[in-house]
Amino acid sequence: MTCTQPLSSADQPTPHLLAVDAGLHTGLALYNRNNQLLWYRSHHLADQQKLKRLVATLLRNTPQPTHIYLEGGGPLAELWQREALKLKRVFVSLHAGQWRKKLFYARQHPNGRVAKQQALLMAGGVIDHLSHKKPTGLRHDTAEAILIGLYGLLDLGWLERWPPQKEDI
């Protein structure tokens, strides 16, 4: 896991977490400090120039993410990391096994195909609990971004546990 240091608290905007499942089809999910899932979506990025523009836009637009949790590697992940470092955002790079181990039982991710099916199911529950929107048909990259964000909320201590208990809601 790679992590950069945050800005001093006086310089930081309101905390927001952007979760990214990096790839040709990039899944994204944005959470606020109150554990609300503000939005989630997927982008098909045909080339690195489109990705550069998307990254710059997402990290500079309001609300500005203060924390970026990203699953993926290679040149696509490096674009995100460079921009996050430039803007002095907290950047955490992880692999699928890290968040899956924390959120799933071992039987729920014996291989990538089963794990993606489980991600679709679990992401619907996250949307039900943490968003004001109704779950819609999700792509697996968007579902995984939602779960990467859930992992980030737990990792940062913004969310105490998952699934939430009645008294948490």
SEBA-102998 format. One record per atom (N, C-alpha, C): residue in one letter; chain; atom name; x, z, y. Coordinates in steps of 0.02 Angstrom, whole numbers, plus 50000, padded with zeros to 5 digits. Example, Ala and Ser with C-alpha at 12.3 -4.5 7.8 and 13.67 -1.06 7.14 Angstrom:
2
+------+------+------+-------+-------+-------+
| code | unit | site |     X |     Z |     Y |
+------+------+------+-------+-------+-------+
|    A |    A |    N | 50660 | 50390 | 49716 |
|    A |    A |   CA | 50615 | 50390 | 49775 |
|    A |    A |    C | 50660 | 50390 | 49835 |
|    S |    A |    N | 50642 | 50354 | 49888 |
|    S |    A |   CA | 50684 | 50357 | 49947 |
|    S |    A |    C | 50645 | 50394 | 50002 |
+------+------+------+-------+-------+-------+
***
This chain:
169
+------+------+------+-------+-------+-------+
| code | unit | site |     X |     Z |     Y |
+------+------+------+-------+-------+-------+
|    M |    A |    N | 50042 | 50000 | 49942 |
|    M |    A |   CA | 50000 | 50000 | 50000 |
|    M |    A |    C | 50045 | 50000 | 50061 |
|    T |    A |    N | 50030 | 49956 | 50110 |
|    T |    A |   CA | 50067 | 49952 | 50172 |
|    T |    A |    C | 50023 | 49982 | 50226 |
|    C |    A |    N | 50052 | 50022 | 50270 |
|    C |    A |   CA | 50013 | 50053 | 50323 |
|    C |    A |    C | 50055 | 50055 | 50386 |
|    T |    A |    N | 50025 | 50040 | 50443 |
|    T |    A |   CA | 50059 | 50046 | 50507 |
|    T |    A |    C | 50032 | 50107 | 50543 |
|    Q |    A |    N | 50066 | 50129 | 50595 |
|    Q |    A |   CA | 50047 | 50188 | 50632 |
|    Q |    A |    C | 49996 | 50172 | 50685 |
|    P |    A |    N | 49948 | 50217 | 50697 |
|    P |    A |   CA | 49896 | 50206 | 50747 |
|    P |    A |    C | 49922 | 50219 | 50818 |
|    L |    A |    N | 49883 | 50197 | 50867 |
|    L |    A |   CA | 49896 | 50213 | 50937 |
|    L |    A |    C | 49884 | 50287 | 50948 |
|    S |    A |    N | 49908 | 50314 | 51004 |
|    S |    A |   CA | 49891 | 50383 | 51021 |
|    S |    A |    C | 49816 | 50386 | 51033 |
|    S |    A |    N | 49786 | 50445 | 51023 |
|    S |    A |   CA | 49713 | 50450 | 51028 |
|    S |    A |    C | 49688 | 50433 | 51098 |
|    A |    A |    N | 49727 | 50444 | 51150 |
|    A |    A |   CA | 49705 | 50428 | 51218 |
|    A |    A |    C | 49700 | 50353 | 51229 |
|    D |    A |    N | 49739 | 50313 | 51192 |
|    D |    A |   CA | 49739 | 50241 | 51201 |
|    D |    A |    C | 49692 | 50204 | 51155 |
|    Q |    A |    N | 49662 | 50239 | 51107 |
|    Q |    A |   CA | 49622 | 50204 | 51057 |
|    Q |    A |    C | 49550 | 50193 | 51079 |
|    P |    A |    N | 49524 | 50133 | 51063 |
|    P |    A |   CA | 49453 | 50122 | 51072 |
|    P |    A |    C | 49414 | 50161 | 51019 |
|    T |    A |    N | 49348 | 50160 | 51023 |
|    T |    A |   CA | 49307 | 50193 | 50973 |
|    T |    A |    C | 49326 | 50167 | 50904 |
|    P |    A |    N | 49336 | 50211 | 50856 |
|    P |    A |   CA | 49359 | 50189 | 50789 |
|    P |    A |    C | 49309 | 50143 | 50753 |
|    H |    A |    N | 49335 | 50088 | 50730 |
|    H |    A |   CA | 49298 | 50041 | 50687 |
|    H |    A |    C | 49345 | 50017 | 50633 |
|    L |    A |    N | 49317 | 50006 | 50574 |
|    L |    A |   CA | 49357 | 49982 | 50517 |
|    L |    A |    C | 49334 | 49912 | 50499 |
|    L |    A |    N | 49382 | 49866 | 50497 |
|    L |    A |   CA | 49369 | 49799 | 50474 |
|    L |    A |    C | 49398 | 49792 | 50404 |
|    A |    A |    N | 49356 | 49774 | 50356 |
|    A |    A |   CA | 49379 | 49763 | 50287 |
|    A |    A |    C | 49381 | 49689 | 50274 |
|    V |    A |    N | 49436 | 49668 | 50242 |
|    V |    A |   CA | 49449 | 49596 | 50231 |
|    V |    A |    C | 49467 | 49584 | 50158 |
|    D |    A |    N | 49432 | 49537 | 50127 |
|    D |    A |   CA | 49452 | 49510 | 50063 |
|    D |    A |    C | 49481 | 49442 | 50079 |
|    A |    A |    N | 49548 | 49439 | 50085 |
|    A |    A |   CA | 49581 | 49379 | 50110 |
|    A |    A |    C | 49584 | 49325 | 50057 |
|    G |    A |    N | 49572 | 49264 | 50078 |
|    G |    A |   CA | 49576 | 49207 | 50034 |
|    G |    A |    C | 49549 | 49146 | 50070 |
|    L |    A |    N | 49544 | 49091 | 50034 |
|    L |    A |   CA | 49514 | 49031 | 50062 |
|    L |    A |    C | 49443 | 49045 | 50085 |
|    H |    A |    N | 49405 | 49081 | 50043 |
|    H |    A |   CA | 49341 | 49110 | 50064 |
|    H |    A |    C | 49356 | 49182 | 50080 |
|    T |    A |    N | 49355 | 49199 | 50144 |
|    T |    A |   CA | 49372 | 49266 | 50167 |
|    T |    A |    C | 49308 | 49307 | 50177 |
|    G |    A |    N | 49305 | 49364 | 50142 |
|    G |    A |   CA | 49249 | 49410 | 50151 |
|    G |    A |    C | 49267 | 49461 | 50203 |
|    L |    A |    N | 49218 | 49479 | 50245 |
|    L |    A |   CA | 49230 | 49526 | 50300 |
|    L |    A |    C | 49173 | 49576 | 50304 |
|    A |    A |    N | 49189 | 49637 | 50323 |
|    A |    A |   CA | 49139 | 49689 | 50335 |
|    A |    A |    C | 49164 | 49735 | 50390 |
|    L |    A |    N | 49121 | 49752 | 50437 |
|    L |    A |   CA | 49140 | 49796 | 50492 |
|    L |    A |    C | 49098 | 49860 | 50491 |
|    Y |    A |    N | 49132 | 49917 | 50492 |
|    Y |    A |   CA | 49101 | 49983 | 50492 |
|    Y |    A |    C | 49119 | 50020 | 50556 |
|    N |    A |    N | 49075 | 50064 | 50579 |
|    N |    A |   CA | 49094 | 50108 | 50634 |
|    N |    A |    C | 49113 | 50176 | 50608 |
|    R |    A |    N | 49134 | 50220 | 50653 |
|    R |    A |   CA | 49158 | 50287 | 50634 |
|    R |    A |    C | 49102 | 50329 | 50603 |
|    N |    A |    N | 49040 | 50311 | 50616 |
|    N |    A |   CA | 48983 | 50347 | 50588 |
|    N |    A |    C | 48961 | 50319 | 50521 |
|    N |    A |    N | 49005 | 50281 | 50490 |
|    N |    A |   CA | 48993 | 50253 | 50423 |
|    N |    A |    C | 48937 | 50203 | 50421 |
|    Q |    A |    N | 48922 | 50173 | 50477 |
|    Q |    A |   CA | 48870 | 50121 | 50477 |
|    Q |    A |    C | 48903 | 50053 | 50466 |
|    L |    A |    N | 48876 | 50017 | 50419 |
|    L |    A |   CA | 48897 | 49948 | 50406 |
|    L |    A |    C | 48864 | 49904 | 50458 |
|    L |    A |    N | 48903 | 49882 | 50507 |
|    L |    A |   CA | 48876 | 49844 | 50564 |
|    L |    A |    C | 48860 | 49772 | 50546 |
|    W |    A |    N | 48905 | 49740 | 50509 |
|    W |    A |   CA | 48894 | 49672 | 50486 |
|    W |    A |    C | 48939 | 49657 | 50427 |
|    Y |    A |    N | 48921 | 49603 | 50392 |
|    Y |    A |   CA | 48962 | 49578 | 50336 |
|    Y |    A |    C | 48949 | 49504 | 50331 |
|    R |    A |    N | 49002 | 49467 | 50312 |
|    R |    A |   CA | 48996 | 49394 | 50307 |
|    R |    A |    C | 49056 | 49365 | 50271 |
|    S |    A |    N | 49051 | 49300 | 50262 |
|    S |    A |   CA | 49104 | 49262 | 50229 |
|    S |    A |    C | 49121 | 49201 | 50272 |
|    H |    A |    N | 49184 | 49183 | 50273 |
|    H |    A |   CA | 49206 | 49123 | 50308 |
|    H |    A |    C | 49247 | 49080 | 50261 |
|    H |    A |    N | 49232 | 49016 | 50260 |
|    H |    A |   CA | 49274 | 48968 | 50224 |
|    H |    A |    C | 49325 | 48943 | 50273 |
|    L |    A |    N | 49388 | 48955 | 50259 |
|    L |    A |   CA | 49442 | 48936 | 50304 |
|    L |    A |    C | 49483 | 48881 | 50272 |
|    A |    A |    N | 49477 | 48822 | 50299 |
|    A |    A |   CA | 49509 | 48764 | 50269 |
|    A |    A |    C | 49584 | 48762 | 50281 |
|    D |    A |    N | 49608 | 48795 | 50334 |
|    D |    A |   CA | 49680 | 48794 | 50347 |
|    D |    A |    C | 49700 | 48857 | 50386 |
|    Q |    A |    N | 49766 | 48866 | 50393 |
|    Q |    A |   CA | 49792 | 48927 | 50425 |
|    Q |    A |    C | 49776 | 48929 | 50499 |
|    Q |    A |    N | 49769 | 48873 | 50532 |
|    Q |    A |   CA | 49752 | 48872 | 50604 |
|    Q |    A |    C | 49683 | 48903 | 50615 |
|    K |    A |    N | 49636 | 48885 | 50572 |
|    K |    A |   CA | 49569 | 48914 | 50577 |
|    K |    A |    C | 49572 | 48989 | 50565 |
|    L |    A |    N | 49612 | 49009 | 50516 |
|    L |    A |   CA | 49620 | 49081 | 50503 |
|    L |    A |    C | 49651 | 49116 | 50563 |
|    K |    A |    N | 49702 | 49088 | 50593 |
|    K |    A |   CA | 49733 | 49119 | 50652 |
|    K |    A |    C | 49682 | 49130 | 50707 |
|    R |    A |    N | 49641 | 49081 | 50720 |
|    R |    A |   CA | 49589 | 49088 | 50772 |
|    R |    A |    C | 49539 | 49142 | 50754 |
|    L |    A |    N | 49518 | 49143 | 50691 |
|    L |    A |   CA | 49470 | 49193 | 50669 |
|    L |    A |    C | 49500 | 49263 | 50676 |
|    V |    A |    N | 49561 | 49273 | 50653 |
|    V |    A |   CA | 49594 | 49338 | 50657 |
|    V |    A |    C | 49598 | 49361 | 50729 |
|    A |    A |    N | 49622 | 49318 | 50773 |
|    A |    A |   CA | 49628 | 49336 | 50844 |
|    A |    A |    C | 49561 | 49355 | 50874 |
|    T |    A |    N | 49510 | 49317 | 50858 |
|    T |    A |   CA | 49443 | 49331 | 50884 |
|    T |    A |    C | 49417 | 49398 | 50858 |
|    L |    A |    N | 49421 | 49409 | 50793 |
|    L |    A |   CA | 49394 | 49471 | 50764 |
|    L |    A |    C | 49430 | 49533 | 50788 |
|    L |    A |    N | 49496 | 49529 | 50797 |
|    L |    A |   CA | 49534 | 49589 | 50817 |
|    L |    A |    C | 49531 | 49603 | 50892 |
|    R |    A |    N | 49508 | 49554 | 50931 |
|    R |    A |   CA | 49505 | 49563 | 51003 |
|    R |    A |    C | 49434 | 49572 | 51030 |
|    N |    A |    N | 49384 | 49550 | 50992 |
|    N |    A |   CA | 49315 | 49555 | 51015 |
|    N |    A |    C | 49289 | 49626 | 51008 |
|    T |    A |    N | 49238 | 49641 | 51046 |
|    T |    A |   CA | 49206 | 49706 | 51043 |
|    T |    A |    C | 49154 | 49705 | 50988 |
|    P |    A |    N | 49150 | 49756 | 50948 |
|    P |    A |   CA | 49194 | 49814 | 50947 |
|    P |    A |    C | 49261 | 49797 | 50913 |
|    Q |    A |    N | 49314 | 49819 | 50943 |
|    Q |    A |   CA | 49381 | 49805 | 50916 |
|    Q |    A |    C | 49395 | 49851 | 50857 |
|    P |    A |    N | 49414 | 49822 | 50801 |
|    P |    A |   CA | 49432 | 49864 | 50745 |
|    P |    A |    C | 49497 | 49902 | 50759 |
|    T |    A |    N | 49496 | 49966 | 50745 |
|    T |    A |   CA | 49556 | 50007 | 50752 |
|    T |    A |    C | 49594 | 50012 | 50686 |
|    H |    A |    N | 49558 | 49998 | 50632 |
|    H |    A |   CA | 49586 | 50002 | 50564 |
|    H |    A |    C | 49568 | 49939 | 50527 |
|    I |    A |    N | 49617 | 49909 | 50494 |
|    I |    A |   CA | 49605 | 49849 | 50454 |
|    I |    A |    C | 49628 | 49865 | 50383 |
|    Y |    A |    N | 49582 | 49860 | 50336 |
|    Y |    A |   CA | 49598 | 49867 | 50265 |
|    Y |    A |    C | 49591 | 49799 | 50234 |
|    L |    A |    N | 49645 | 49774 | 50204 |
|    L |    A |   CA | 49646 | 49706 | 50179 |
|    L |    A |    C | 49669 | 49704 | 50107 |
|    E |    A |    N | 49631 | 49667 | 50067 |
|    E |    A |   CA | 49653 | 49651 | 49998 |
|    E |    A |    C | 49676 | 49579 | 49998 |
|    G |    A |    N | 49734 | 49569 | 49972 |
|    G |    A |   CA | 49762 | 49501 | 49968 |
|    G |    A |    C | 49836 | 49503 | 49983 |
|    G |    A |    N | 49866 | 49445 | 49980 |
|    G |    A |   CA | 49937 | 49441 | 49992 |
|    G |    A |    C | 49957 | 49372 | 50016 |
|    G |    A |    N | 50021 | 49362 | 50022 |
|    G |    A |   CA | 50047 | 49297 | 50041 |
|    G |    A |    C | 50037 | 49281 | 50114 |
|    P |    A |    N | 50041 | 49218 | 50132 |
|    P |    A |   CA | 50039 | 49197 | 50202 |
|    P |    A |    C | 49974 | 49216 | 50237 |
|    L |    A |    N | 49917 | 49215 | 50201 |
|    L |    A |   CA | 49853 | 49232 | 50233 |
|    L |    A |    C | 49853 | 49306 | 50255 |
|    A |    A |    N | 49876 | 49349 | 50211 |
|    A |    A |   CA | 49879 | 49420 | 50227 |
|    A |    A |    C | 49930 | 49433 | 50283 |
|    E |    A |    N | 49984 | 49396 | 50282 |
|    E |    A |   CA | 50036 | 49405 | 50334 |
|    E |    A |    C | 50009 | 49388 | 50403 |
|    L |    A |    N | 49965 | 49340 | 50409 |
|    L |    A |   CA | 49934 | 49324 | 50474 |
|    L |    A |    C | 49895 | 49384 | 50500 |
|    W |    A |    N | 49856 | 49414 | 50457 |
|    W |    A |   CA | 49818 | 49474 | 50477 |
|    W |    A |    C | 49865 | 49531 | 50498 |
|    Q |    A |    N | 49916 | 49541 | 50457 |
|    Q |    A |   CA | 49962 | 49597 | 50470 |
|    Q |    A |    C | 49999 | 49587 | 50536 |
|    R |    A |    N | 50024 | 49527 | 50549 |
|    R |    A |   CA | 50060 | 49514 | 50612 |
|    R |    A |    C | 50015 | 49528 | 50672 |
|    E |    A |    N | 49954 | 49504 | 50670 |
|    E |    A |   CA | 49909 | 49514 | 50726 |
|    E |    A |    C | 49891 | 49588 | 50735 |
|    A |    A |    N | 49880 | 49622 | 50680 |
|    A |    A |   CA | 49865 | 49694 | 50683 |
|    A |    A |    C | 49923 | 49732 | 50713 |
|    L |    A |    N | 49984 | 49716 | 50693 |
|    L |    A |   CA | 50043 | 49749 | 50720 |
|    L |    A |    C | 50051 | 49735 | 50795 |
|    K |    A |    N | 50039 | 49673 | 50813 |
|    K |    A |   CA | 50045 | 49654 | 50883 |
|    K |    A |    C | 49996 | 49695 | 50927 |
|    L |    A |    N | 49936 | 49707 | 50900 |
|    L |    A |   CA | 49885 | 49744 | 50937 |
|    L |    A |    C | 49887 | 49819 | 50924 |
|    K |    A |    N | 49936 | 49841 | 50885 |
|    K |    A |   CA | 49946 | 49912 | 50869 |
|    K |    A |    C | 49886 | 49942 | 50834 |
|    R |    A |    N | 49860 | 49906 | 50786 |
|    R |    A |   CA | 49805 | 49930 | 50745 |
|    R |    A |    C | 49833 | 49959 | 50680 |
|    V |    A |    N | 49796 | 50004 | 50650 |
|    V |    A |   CA | 49814 | 50030 | 50585 |
|    V |    A |    C | 49800 | 49975 | 50535 |
|    F |    A |    N | 49849 | 49957 | 50494 |
|    F |    A |   CA | 49842 | 49904 | 50445 |
|    F |    A |    C | 49859 | 49931 | 50376 |
|    V |    A |    N | 49813 | 49924 | 50330 |
|    V |    A |   CA | 49823 | 49947 | 50261 |
|    V |    A |    C | 49813 | 49888 | 50215 |
|    S |    A |    N | 49865 | 49871 | 50178 |
|    S |    A |   CA | 49863 | 49817 | 50129 |
|    S |    A |    C | 49855 | 49848 | 50060 |
|    L |    A |    N | 49808 | 49824 | 50022 |
|    L |    A |   CA | 49798 | 49851 | 49955 |
|    L |    A |    C | 49781 | 49796 | 49906 |
|    H |    A |    N | 49781 | 49813 | 49844 |
|    H |    A |   CA | 49762 | 49765 | 49792 |
|    H |    A |    C | 49697 | 49788 | 49761 |
|    A |    A |    N | 49663 | 49742 | 49727 |
|    A |    A |   CA | 49597 | 49755 | 49700 |
|    A |    A |    C | 49596 | 49816 | 49654 |
|    G |    A |    N | 49649 | 49826 | 49616 |
|    G |    A |   CA | 49650 | 49882 | 49570 |
|    G |    A |    C | 49645 | 49949 | 49605 |
|    Q |    A |    N | 49670 | 49954 | 49666 |
|    Q |    A |   CA | 49667 | 50018 | 49702 |
|    Q |    A |    C | 49595 | 50037 | 49719 |
|    W |    A |    N | 49559 | 49993 | 49752 |
|    W |    A |   CA | 49491 | 50012 | 49771 |
|    W |    A |    C | 49445 | 50013 | 49710 |
|    R |    A |    N | 49456 | 49969 | 49661 |
|    R |    A |   CA | 49413 | 49969 | 49602 |
|    R |    A |    C | 49421 | 50034 | 49563 |
|    K |    A |    N | 49482 | 50059 | 49557 |
|    K |    A |   CA | 49495 | 50121 | 49520 |
|    K |    A |    C | 49459 | 50180 | 49553 |
|    K |    A |    N | 49456 | 50179 | 49619 |
|    K |    A |   CA | 49423 | 50234 | 49655 |
|    K |    A |    C | 49347 | 50229 | 49653 |
|    L |    A |    N | 49319 | 50168 | 49654 |
|    L |    A |   CA | 49247 | 50159 | 49660 |
|    L |    A |    C | 49211 | 50146 | 49594 |
|    F |    A |    N | 49246 | 50119 | 49544 |
|    F |    A |   CA | 49214 | 50099 | 49482 |
|    F |    A |    C | 49238 | 50143 | 49424 |
|    Y |    A |    N | 49197 | 50148 | 49373 |
|    Y |    A |   CA | 49220 | 50174 | 49309 |
|    Y |    A |    C | 49262 | 50120 | 49276 |
|    A |    A |    N | 49307 | 50139 | 49232 |
|    A |    A |   CA | 49351 | 50091 | 49199 |
|    A |    A |    C | 49311 | 50035 | 49164 |
|    R |    A |    N | 49255 | 50052 | 49134 |
|    R |    A |   CA | 49215 | 50002 | 49099 |
|    R |    A |    C | 49184 | 49950 | 49146 |
|    Q |    A |    N | 49183 | 49965 | 49211 |
|    Q |    A |   CA | 49153 | 49920 | 49260 |
|    Q |    A |    C | 49201 | 49867 | 49286 |
|    H |    A |    N | 49265 | 49874 | 49267 |
|    H |    A |   CA | 49313 | 49823 | 49290 |
|    H |    A |    C | 49367 | 49808 | 49237 |
|    P |    A |    N | 49345 | 49791 | 49176 |
|    P |    A |   CA | 49394 | 49775 | 49124 |
|    P |    A |    C | 49429 | 49708 | 49138 |
|    N |    A |    N | 49397 | 49666 | 49178 |
|    N |    A |   CA | 49427 | 49602 | 49197 |
|    N |    A |    C | 49396 | 49581 | 49264 |
|    G |    A |    N | 49424 | 49529 | 49294 |
|    G |    A |   CA | 49402 | 49507 | 49360 |
|    G |    A |    C | 49330 | 49485 | 49363 |
|    R |    A |    N | 49307 | 49450 | 49311 |
|    R |    A |   CA | 49238 | 49425 | 49311 |
|    R |    A |    C | 49188 | 49482 | 49312 |
|    V |    A |    N | 49197 | 49531 | 49268 |
|    V |    A |   CA | 49152 | 49589 | 49265 |
|    V |    A |    C | 49157 | 49629 | 49330 |
|    A |    A |    N | 49217 | 49637 | 49356 |
|    A |    A |   CA | 49226 | 49674 | 49419 |
|    A |    A |    C | 49189 | 49641 | 49477 |
|    K |    A |    N | 49190 | 49575 | 49479 |
|    K |    A |   CA | 49154 | 49540 | 49533 |
|    K |    A |    C | 49079 | 49549 | 49526 |
|    Q |    A |    N | 49053 | 49550 | 49465 |
|    Q |    A |   CA | 48981 | 49562 | 49454 |
|    Q |    A |    C | 48963 | 49633 | 49477 |
|    Q |    A |    N | 49006 | 49681 | 49459 |
|    Q |    A |   CA | 48994 | 49750 | 49480 |
|    Q |    A |    C | 48998 | 49758 | 49555 |
|    A |    A |    N | 49044 | 49721 | 49586 |
|    A |    A |   CA | 49050 | 49724 | 49659 |
|    A |    A |    C | 48986 | 49700 | 49692 |
|    L |    A |    N | 48956 | 49647 | 49666 |
|    L |    A |   CA | 48893 | 49623 | 49694 |
|    L |    A |    C | 48838 | 49676 | 49689 |
|    L |    A |    N | 48834 | 49710 | 49632 |
|    L |    A |   CA | 48784 | 49762 | 49623 |
|    L |    A |    C | 48796 | 49822 | 49669 |
|    M |    A |    N | 48858 | 49845 | 49671 |
|    M |    A |   CA | 48873 | 49904 | 49711 |
|    M |    A |    C | 48867 | 49890 | 49786 |
|    A |    A |    N | 48886 | 49831 | 49807 |
|    A |    A |   CA | 48882 | 49814 | 49878 |
|    A |    A |    C | 48809 | 49817 | 49902 |
|    G |    A |    N | 48762 | 49797 | 49860 |
|    G |    A |   CA | 48692 | 49803 | 49877 |
|    G |    A |    C | 48672 | 49875 | 49892 |
|    G |    A |    N | 48699 | 49922 | 49853 |
|    G |    A |   CA | 48686 | 49993 | 49865 |
|    G |    A |    C | 48717 | 50017 | 49930 |
|    V |    A |    N | 48777 | 49993 | 49945 |
|    V |    A |   CA | 48810 | 50011 | 50008 |
|    V |    A |    C | 48768 | 49986 | 50067 |
|    I |    A |    N | 48745 | 49925 | 50062 |
|    I |    A |   CA | 48703 | 49897 | 50115 |
|    I |    A |    C | 48640 | 49939 | 50124 |
|    D |    A |    N | 48608 | 49957 | 50068 |
|    D |    A |   CA | 48548 | 49999 | 50070 |
|    D |    A |    C | 48560 | 50065 | 50107 |
|    H |    A |    N | 48618 | 50097 | 50093 |
|    H |    A |   CA | 48632 | 50163 | 50120 |
|    H |    A |    C | 48664 | 50163 | 50189 |
|    L |    A |    N | 48705 | 50113 | 50204 |
|    L |    A |   CA | 48746 | 50116 | 50265 |
|    L |    A |    C | 48730 | 50063 | 50316 |
|    S |    A |    N | 48679 | 50022 | 50304 |
|    S |    A |   CA | 48662 | 49969 | 50351 |
|    S |    A |    C | 48587 | 49971 | 50365 |
|    H |    A |    N | 48568 | 49945 | 50422 |
|    H |    A |   CA | 48498 | 49939 | 50439 |
|    H |    A |    C | 48469 | 49873 | 50415 |
|    K |    A |    N | 48511 | 49833 | 50384 |
|    K |    A |   CA | 48489 | 49767 | 50359 |
|    K |    A |    C | 48469 | 49773 | 50286 |
|    K |    A |    N | 48429 | 49727 | 50265 |
|    K |    A |   CA | 48412 | 49722 | 50194 |
|    K |    A |    C | 48465 | 49679 | 50160 |
|    P |    A |    N | 48485 | 49699 | 50098 |
|    P |    A |   CA | 48534 | 49658 | 50063 |
|    P |    A |    C | 48507 | 49588 | 50051 |
|    T |    A |    N | 48550 | 49539 | 50060 |
|    T |    A |   CA | 48532 | 49470 | 50047 |
|    T |    A |    C | 48580 | 49444 | 49994 |
|    G |    A |    N | 48571 | 49382 | 49974 |
|    G |    A |   CA | 48617 | 49352 | 49926 |
|    G |    A |    C | 48688 | 49356 | 49952 |
|    L |    A |    N | 48731 | 49387 | 49915 |
|    L |    A |   CA | 48801 | 49396 | 49936 |
|    L |    A |    C | 48847 | 49352 | 49894 |
|    R |    A |    N | 48899 | 49329 | 49926 |
|    R |    A |   CA | 48955 | 49298 | 49890 |
|    R |    A |    C | 48999 | 49356 | 49866 |
|    H |    A |    N | 49036 | 49344 | 49812 |
|    H |    A |   CA | 49078 | 49399 | 49786 |
|    H |    A |    C | 49132 | 49420 | 49836 |
|    D |    A |    N | 49157 | 49373 | 49879 |
|    D |    A |   CA | 49208 | 49393 | 49927 |
|    D |    A |    C | 49179 | 49440 | 49980 |
|    T |    A |    N | 49117 | 49429 | 50000 |
|    T |    A |   CA | 49085 | 49473 | 50048 |
|    T |    A |    C | 49071 | 49541 | 50016 |
|    A |    A |    N | 49047 | 49540 | 49954 |
|    A |    A |   CA | 49034 | 49603 | 49919 |
|    A |    A |    C | 49098 | 49643 | 49912 |
|    E |    A |    N | 49152 | 49610 | 49896 |
|    E |    A |   CA | 49216 | 49646 | 49889 |
|    E |    A |    C | 49240 | 49672 | 49956 |
|    A |    A |    N | 49229 | 49636 | 50010 |
|    A |    A |   CA | 49247 | 49661 | 50077 |
|    A |    A |    C | 49208 | 49724 | 50093 |
|    I |    A |    N | 49143 | 49724 | 50076 |
|    I |    A |   CA | 49102 | 49784 | 50087 |
|    I |    A |    C | 49131 | 49843 | 50050 |
|    L |    A |    N | 49154 | 49832 | 49988 |
|    L |    A |   CA | 49182 | 49886 | 49948 |
|    L |    A |    C | 49252 | 49906 | 49971 |
|    I |    A |    N | 49291 | 49859 | 49994 |
|    I |    A |   CA | 49356 | 49876 | 50024 |
|    I |    A |    C | 49344 | 49921 | 50084 |
|    G |    A |    N | 49293 | 49905 | 50123 |
|    G |    A |   CA | 49276 | 49948 | 50180 |
|    G |    A |    C | 49253 | 50017 | 50157 |
|    L |    A |    N | 49213 | 50021 | 50105 |
|    L |    A |   CA | 49192 | 50085 | 50077 |
|    L |    A |    C | 49253 | 50126 | 50056 |
|    Y |    A |    N | 49300 | 50093 | 50022 |
|    Y |    A |   CA | 49362 | 50126 | 50003 |
|    Y |    A |    C | 49398 | 50152 | 50066 |
|    G |    A |    N | 49401 | 50112 | 50119 |
|    G |    A |   CA | 49433 | 50132 | 50181 |
|    G |    A |    C | 49399 | 50192 | 50212 |
|    L |    A |    N | 49332 | 50193 | 50213 |
|    L |    A |   CA | 49295 | 50251 | 50240 |
|    L |    A |    C | 49314 | 50315 | 50203 |
|    L |    A |    N | 49317 | 50310 | 50137 |
|    L |    A |   CA | 49336 | 50368 | 50097 |
|    L |    A |    C | 49409 | 50387 | 50108 |
|    D |    A |    N | 49452 | 50338 | 50111 |
|    D |    A |   CA | 49524 | 50349 | 50121 |
|    D |    A |    C | 49538 | 50383 | 50188 |
|    L |    A |    N | 49502 | 50362 | 50240 |
|    L |    A |   CA | 49511 | 50391 | 50307 |
|    L |    A |    C | 49476 | 50458 | 50315 |
|    G |    A |    N | 49433 | 50476 | 50268 |
|    G |    A |   CA | 49395 | 50538 | 50274 |
|    G |    A |    C | 49334 | 50532 | 50319 |
|    W |    A |    N | 49317 | 50470 | 50338 |
|    W |    A |   CA | 49257 | 50460 | 50379 |
|    W |    A |    C | 49194 | 50471 | 50337 |
|    L |    A |    N | 49199 | 50458 | 50273 |
|    L |    A |   CA | 49144 | 50468 | 50226 |
|    L |    A |    C | 49170 | 50516 | 50174 |
|    E |    A |    N | 49132 | 50569 | 50161 |
|    E |    A |   CA | 49157 | 50621 | 50115 |
|    E |    A |    C | 49154 | 50601 | 50042 |
|    R |    A |    N | 49101 | 50565 | 50023 |
|    R |    A |   CA | 49093 | 50547 | 49952 |
|    R |    A |    C | 49047 | 50487 | 49944 |
|    W |    A |    N | 49052 | 50456 | 49886 |
|    W |    A |   CA | 49007 | 50402 | 49868 |
|    W |    A |    C | 48988 | 50409 | 49796 |
|    P |    A |    N | 48925 | 50402 | 49778 |
|    P |    A |   CA | 48869 | 50389 | 49823 |
|    P |    A |    C | 48851 | 50451 | 49864 |
|    P |    A |    N | 48820 | 50441 | 49922 |
|    P |    A |   CA | 48803 | 50498 | 49963 |
|    P |    A |    C | 48748 | 50539 | 49931 |
|    Q |    A |    N | 48748 | 50603 | 49945 |
|    Q |    A |   CA | 48695 | 50647 | 49921 |
|    Q |    A |    C | 48639 | 50646 | 49972 |
|    K |    A |    N | 48580 | 50670 | 49954 |
|    K |    A |   CA | 48522 | 50669 | 49999 |
|    K |    A |    C | 48539 | 50702 | 50066 |
|    E |    A |    N | 48574 | 50757 | 50065 |
|    E |    A |   CA | 48590 | 50793 | 50127 |
|    E |    A |    C | 48640 | 50754 | 50171 |
|    D |    A |    N | 48674 | 50704 | 50143 |
|    D |    A |   CA | 48721 | 50663 | 50182 |
|    D |    A |    C | 48685 | 50610 | 50222 |
|    I |    A |    N | 48625 | 50593 | 50203 |
|    I |    A |   CA | 48590 | 50536 | 50234 |
|    I |    A |    C | 48546 | 50559 | 50291 |
+------+------+------+-------+-------+-------+
***
